[in-house]
């Protein structure tokens, strides 16, 4: 049997308290919940639930821009750089770019770099 709620008087809309809205939103958007089922149980339109969620997210202070902070450059690496007389290959590209490949450079890094520069 269908149930109908008749609202009479000058105010035809229901008023939901903030606590009721939070409780309904928490139930509707918890993992595994179906929004339409929660809306039906609470006698609320699904579009109203989505509007409440949008409004709640607008006022959410966790999402904000923060200033960028530059950290000091890290000190020298623990491993000493190879001596300058170590074997290396210099690749010159037609656009004038030069790539110096050291003897200790892993082959995978060399092939990935060359593929990216093509």
N, CA, C and O of each residue as an XYZ file, in Angstrom:
472
protein
N       0.839     -1.157      0.000
C       0.000      0.000      0.000
C       0.894      1.234      0.000
O       1.849      1.312      0.773
N       0.589      2.191     -0.861
C       1.373      3.414     -0.981
C       1.056      4.365      0.157
O      -0.061      4.385      0.674
N       2.034      5.139      0.535
C       1.850      6.093      1.607
C       2.079      7.495      1.054
O       3.027      7.727      0.304
N       1.215      8.416      1.425
C       1.324      9.786      0.948
C       1.420     10.705      2.153
O       0.688     10.553      3.131
N       2.330     11.656      2.068
C       2.451     12.655      3.120
C       1.878     13.955      2.575
O       2.360     14.469      1.566
N       0.863     14.486      3.228
C       0.216     15.714      2.796
C       0.711     16.849      3.675
O       0.546     16.831      4.895
N       1.317     17.830      3.038
C       1.818     18.993      3.751
C       0.834     20.129      3.532
O       0.573     20.521      2.395
N       0.298     20.648      4.597
C      -0.680     21.724      4.490
C      -0.130     22.989      5.119
O       0.864     22.950      5.843
N      -0.762     24.082      4.849
C      -0.327     25.342      5.432
C       0.512     26.136      4.457
O       0.735     25.702      3.327
N       0.980     27.303      4.887
C       1.728     28.167      3.977
C       3.096     27.580      3.583
O       3.569     27.826      2.474
N       3.718     26.830      4.454
C       5.029     26.233      4.162
C       4.828     24.828      3.643
O       4.335     23.968      4.373
N       5.197     24.574      2.402
C       4.979     23.270      1.797
C       6.258     22.433      1.747
O       6.245     21.308      1.248
N       7.339     22.969      2.252
C       8.605     22.233      2.236
C       8.949     21.791      3.644
O       8.670     22.479      4.626
N       9.566     20.621      3.710
C      10.046     20.155      5.012
C      11.371     20.828      5.317
O      12.138     21.152      4.410
N      11.631     21.032      6.570
C      12.897     21.607      7.007
C      13.701     20.500      7.663
O      13.198     19.781      8.526
N      14.958     20.367      7.246
C      15.843     19.348      7.809
C      16.874     20.053      8.666
O      17.476     21.037      8.235
N      17.080     19.563      9.863
C      18.126     20.142     10.721
C      19.491     19.725     10.182
O      19.600     18.767      9.417
N      20.520     20.445     10.585
C      21.885     20.117     10.139
C      22.284     18.713     10.590
O      22.961     17.991      9.859
N      21.864     18.330     11.793
C      22.188     16.987     12.293
C      21.510     15.916     11.449
O      22.113     14.885     11.152
N      20.246     16.157     11.059
C      19.541     15.196     10.207
C      20.233     15.084      8.850
O      20.393     13.986      8.317
N      20.638     16.219      8.299
C      21.322     16.198      7.000
C      22.624     15.405      7.083
O      22.906     14.569      6.225
N      23.414     15.673      8.123
C      24.684     14.943      8.284
C      24.452     13.444      8.434
O      25.166     12.633      7.845
N      23.450     13.087      9.226
C      23.151     11.669      9.451
C      22.721     10.993      8.142
O      23.170      9.887      7.840
N      21.863     11.647      7.375
C      21.383     11.072      6.112
C      22.517     11.001      5.098
O      22.653     10.003      4.390
N      23.340     12.060      5.021
C      24.475     12.046      4.087
C      25.474     10.955      4.438
O      25.999     10.280      3.552
N      25.738     10.782      5.725
C      26.681      9.744      6.149
C      26.164      8.369      5.753
O      26.936      7.511      5.325
N      24.866      8.161      5.893
C      24.287      6.866      5.530
C      24.277      6.675      4.020
O      24.520      5.568      3.540
N      24.004      7.724      3.271
C      23.873      7.612      1.820
C      25.212      7.410      1.120
O      25.285      6.724      0.100
N      26.275      8.007      1.665
C      27.545      7.980      0.954
C      28.615      7.132      1.647
O      29.801      7.264      1.344
N      28.207      6.274      2.562
C      29.188      5.358      3.129
C      29.463      4.254      2.112
O      28.605      3.976      1.274
N      30.619      3.625      2.159
C      30.971      2.598      1.183
C      29.923      1.481      1.144
O      29.526      0.946      2.179
N      29.491      1.146     -0.057
C      28.533      0.067     -0.249
C      27.080      0.496     -0.174
O      26.193     -0.304     -0.472
N      26.811      1.730      0.213
C      25.424      2.203      0.326
C      24.886      2.569     -1.055
O      25.641      2.965     -1.943
N      23.576      2.431     -1.221
C      22.902      2.836     -2.449
C      22.116      4.103     -2.123
O      21.213      4.089     -1.287
N      22.469      5.191     -2.792
C      21.908      6.497     -2.475
C      20.392      6.492     -2.619
O      19.693      7.040     -1.767
N      19.877      5.887     -3.677
C      18.424      5.899     -3.894
C      17.679      5.145     -2.796
O      16.576      5.539     -2.417
N      18.264      4.073     -2.284
C      17.610      3.331     -1.198
C      17.571      4.149      0.086
O      16.552      4.173      0.776
N      18.674      4.818      0.410
C      18.710      5.654      1.608
C      17.727      6.812      1.455
O      17.025      7.162      2.404
N      17.676      7.404      0.270
C      16.742      8.505      0.033
C      15.304      8.040      0.207
O      14.491      8.748      0.802
N      14.989      6.878     -0.297
C      13.632      6.339     -0.159
C      13.300      6.076      1.309
O      12.194      6.386      1.751
N      14.222      5.520      2.058
C      13.993      5.237      3.479
C      13.776      6.517      4.284
O      12.963      6.547      5.208
N      14.503      7.566      3.929
C      14.418      8.825      4.680
C      13.402      9.790      4.074
O      13.209     10.897      4.577
N      12.758      9.365      2.999
C      11.765     10.183      2.296
C      12.355     11.513      1.829
O      11.796     12.585      2.063
N      13.495     11.403      1.167
C      14.199     12.556      0.620
C      14.462     12.278     -0.855
O      14.696     11.133     -1.240
N      14.424     13.301     -1.666
C      14.751     13.158     -3.080
C      16.249     12.895     -3.233
O      17.062     13.462     -2.503
N      16.607     12.031     -4.186
C      18.033     11.758     -4.403
C      18.763     13.019     -4.852
O      19.914     13.236     -4.474
N      18.106     13.847     -5.648
C      18.757     15.083     -6.098
C      19.035     16.011     -4.917
O      20.028     16.738     -4.922
N      18.166     15.990     -3.908
C      18.394     16.801     -2.724
C      19.609     16.292     -1.942
O      20.372     17.088     -1.394
N      19.789     14.969     -1.892
C      20.975     14.416     -1.228
C      22.248     14.874     -1.920
O      23.217     15.246     -1.257
N      22.253     14.850     -3.257
C      23.434     15.286     -3.993
C      23.674     16.789     -3.800
O      24.823     17.225     -3.728
N      22.602     17.580     -3.716
C      22.750     19.015     -3.455
C      23.331     19.243     -2.070
O      24.225     20.073     -1.902
N      22.834     18.516     -1.078
C      23.379     18.644      0.278
C      24.865     18.307      0.293
O      25.659     18.983      0.947
N      25.236     17.246     -0.442
C      26.643     16.839     -0.471
C      27.498     17.911     -1.137
O      28.585     18.230     -0.655
N      27.002     18.475     -2.261
C      27.724     19.549     -2.940
C      27.908     20.746     -2.009
O      28.996     21.314     -1.917
N      26.833     21.116     -1.325
C      26.907     22.249     -0.402
C      27.887     21.972      0.745
O      28.634     22.860      1.156
N      27.879     20.749      1.254
C      28.785     20.393      2.342
C      30.237     20.423      1.873
O      31.128     20.812      2.628
N      30.474     20.014      0.630
C      31.842     20.005      0.114
C      32.348     21.416     -0.164
O      33.552     21.664     -0.090
N      31.446     22.346     -0.483
C      31.857     23.732     -0.696
C      32.404     24.334      0.584
O      33.379     25.086      0.559
N      31.779     24.004      1.700
C      32.210     24.550      2.974
C      33.320     23.760      3.626
O      33.749     24.096      4.730
N      33.796     22.715      2.967
C      34.841     21.861      3.524
C      36.169     22.600      3.496
O      36.664     22.940      2.422
N      36.752     22.853      4.661
C      37.992     23.603      4.759
C      39.224     22.734      4.533
O      40.338     23.256      4.494
N      39.054     21.427      4.385
C      40.220     20.570      4.165
C      40.762     20.752      2.755
O      41.935     20.471      2.508
N      39.926     21.220      1.821
C      40.353     21.435      0.444
C      40.678     22.911      0.278
O      39.766     23.736      0.217
N      41.923     23.251      0.204
C      42.310     24.650      0.080
C      43.704     24.732     -0.528
O      44.457     23.757     -0.521
N      44.036     25.903     -1.052
C      45.375     26.126     -1.559
C      46.287     26.470     -0.387
O      45.879     27.162      0.546
N      47.492     25.993     -0.441
C      48.470     26.299      0.600
C      49.709     26.869     -0.080
O      49.976     26.558     -1.241
N      50.463     27.697      0.627
C      51.653     28.277      0.005
C      52.729     27.211     -0.221
O      52.891     26.287      0.575
N      53.445     27.367     -1.310
C      54.550     26.454     -1.604
C      55.780     26.896     -0.821
O      56.052     28.091     -0.703
N      56.510     25.946     -0.296
C      57.721     26.238      0.464
C      58.878     25.524     -0.209
O      58.828     24.315     -0.436
N      59.911     26.273     -0.524
C      61.091     25.684     -1.150
C      62.054     25.239     -0.065
O      62.430     26.017      0.811
N      62.443     23.989     -0.138
C      63.399     23.450      0.825
C      64.808     23.733      0.331
O      65.037     23.929     -0.862
N      65.724     23.751      1.246
C      67.124     23.953      0.880
C      67.598     22.771      0.040
O      67.116     21.647      0.185
N      68.541     23.051     -0.829
C      69.067     21.981     -1.671
C      69.743     20.934     -0.800
O      70.422     21.268      0.171
N      69.555     19.660     -1.152
C      70.218     18.627     -0.365
C      71.735     18.705     -0.548
O      72.235     19.175     -1.570
N      72.430     18.242      0.446
C      73.896     18.231      0.399
C      74.396     17.244     -0.643
O      73.604     16.605     -1.335
N      75.702     17.123     -0.749
C      76.253     16.193     -1.740
C      75.824     14.756     -1.442
O      75.657     14.367     -0.287
N      75.654     13.995     -2.491
C      75.236     12.598     -2.350
C      76.330     11.801     -1.655
O      77.500     12.184     -1.649
N      75.919     10.686     -1.071
C      76.870      9.849     -0.333
C      77.933      9.269     -1.261
O      79.100      9.156     -0.887
N      77.519      8.902     -2.474
C      78.476      8.327     -3.431
C      79.253      9.461     -4.095
O      78.672     10.464     -4.510
N      80.534      9.297     -4.188
C      81.377     10.312     -4.812
C      81.181     10.271     -6.322
O      81.021      9.190     -6.888
N      81.191     11.414     -6.979
C      81.045     11.412     -8.436
C      82.268     10.756     -9.071
O      83.363     10.783     -8.508
N      82.068     10.168    -10.246
C      83.214      9.523    -10.896
C      84.266     10.565    -11.293
O      83.934     11.719    -11.567
N      85.506     10.159    -11.319
C      86.561     11.096    -11.716
C      86.324     11.581    -13.148
O      85.730     10.864    -13.954
N      86.783     12.789    -13.467
C      86.508     13.371    -14.783
C      87.094     12.591    -15.953
O      86.611     12.741    -17.076
N      88.105     11.773    -15.739
C      88.708     11.049    -16.866
C      88.009      9.712    -17.147
O      88.529      8.900    -17.912
N      86.828      9.469    -16.535
C      86.108      8.221    -16.774
C      85.546      8.234    -18.188
O      85.258      9.288    -18.755
N      85.401      7.050    -18.733
C      84.880      6.916    -20.087
C      83.435      7.397    -20.145
O      82.639      7.131    -19.245
N      83.115      8.107    -21.214
C      81.747      8.557    -21.420
C      81.492      8.719    -22.908
O      82.412      8.812    -23.721
N      80.216      8.748    -23.228
C      79.799      8.941    -24.622
C      79.012     10.246    -24.671
O      78.170     10.505    -23.812
N      79.292     11.063    -25.681
C      78.545     12.300    -25.878
C      77.758     12.148    -27.175
O      78.322     11.924    -28.246
N      76.422     12.279    -27.045
C      75.546     12.178    -28.212
C      75.077     13.587    -28.548
O      74.522     14.286    -27.701
N      75.310     14.001    -29.810
C      74.859     15.311    -30.263
C      73.682     15.118    -31.199
O      73.752     14.360    -32.166
N      72.585     15.828    -30.889
C      71.376     15.733    -31.705
C      71.361     16.857    -32.722
O      72.076     17.847    -32.573
N      70.534     16.701    -33.772
C      70.486     17.685    -34.857
C      69.973     19.043    -34.380
O      70.271     20.064    -35.001
N      69.210     19.073    -33.290
C      68.698     20.357    -32.785
C      69.718     21.063    -31.892
O      69.415     22.121    -31.342
N      70.903     20.509    -31.738
C      71.955     21.134    -30.955
C      72.065     20.613    -29.530
O      73.014     20.955    -28.824
N      71.122     19.800    -29.099
C      71.175     19.253    -27.741
C      72.288     18.227    -27.646
O      72.579     17.518    -28.609
N      72.910     18.154    -26.470
C      73.986     17.184    -26.246
C      73.643     16.361    -25.018
O      73.123     16.879    -24.030
N      73.937     15.083    -25.094
C      73.684     14.161    -23.998
C      74.981     13.434    -23.676
O      75.573     12.785    -24.539
N      75.416     13.549    -22.420
C      76.646     12.880    -22.006
C      76.248     11.663    -21.164
O      75.552     11.792    -20.156
N      76.699     10.487    -21.592
C      76.364      9.233    -20.923
C      77.626      8.694    -20.275
O      78.612      8.402    -20.951
N      77.581      8.564    -18.938
C      78.733      8.068    -18.207
C      78.843      6.551    -18.280
O      77.891      5.863    -18.651
N      80.007      6.043    -17.923
C      80.267      4.603    -18.001
C      79.427      3.823    -16.994
O      79.091      2.666    -17.250
N      79.083      4.420    -15.865
C      78.309      3.717    -14.832
C      76.804      3.816    -15.045
O      76.051      3.259    -14.246
N      76.331      4.495    -16.082
C      74.901      4.675    -16.324
C      74.267      3.347    -16.726
O      74.772      2.684    -17.631
N      73.177      2.943    -16.081
C      72.513      1.688    -16.435
C      71.962      1.737    -17.865
O      71.511      2.782    -18.334
N      72.008      0.604    -18.536
C      71.569      0.518    -19.927
C      70.094      0.881    -20.071
O      69.709      1.511    -21.056
N      69.271      0.496    -19.108
C      67.840      0.804    -19.185
C      67.604      2.312    -19.161
O      66.732      2.816    -19.868
N      68.378      3.031    -18.349
C      68.242      4.482    -18.285
C      68.682      5.135    -19.584
O      68.052      6.085    -20.048
N      69.742      4.639    -20.165
C      70.235      5.185    -21.431
C      69.199      4.989    -22.524
O      68.893      5.927    -23.259
N      68.651      3.780    -22.643
C      67.684      3.523    -23.713
C      66.390      4.317    -23.493
O      65.792      4.784    -24.463
N      65.950      4.480    -22.252
C      64.750      5.257    -21.977
C      64.976      6.722    -22.311
O      64.094      7.373    -22.869
N      66.161      7.253    -21.972
C      66.471      8.658    -22.264
C      66.536      8.898    -23.756
O      65.982      9.879    -24.250
N      67.206      8.015    -24.483
C      67.316      8.180    -25.934
C      65.945      8.068    -26.594
O      65.656      8.805    -27.536
N      65.106      7.167    -26.120
C      63.759      7.028    -26.699
C      62.945      8.299    -26.446
O      62.164      8.712    -27.303
N      63.117      8.916    -25.287
C      62.355     10.120    -24.957
C      62.827     11.312    -25.793
O      62.034     12.205    -26.095
N      64.092     11.336    -26.164
C      64.647     12.461    -26.922
C      64.451     12.347    -28.407
O      64.775     13.294    -29.122
N      63.952     11.271    -28.907
C      63.748     11.109    -30.368
C      62.761     12.088    -30.893
O      62.473     12.093    -32.089
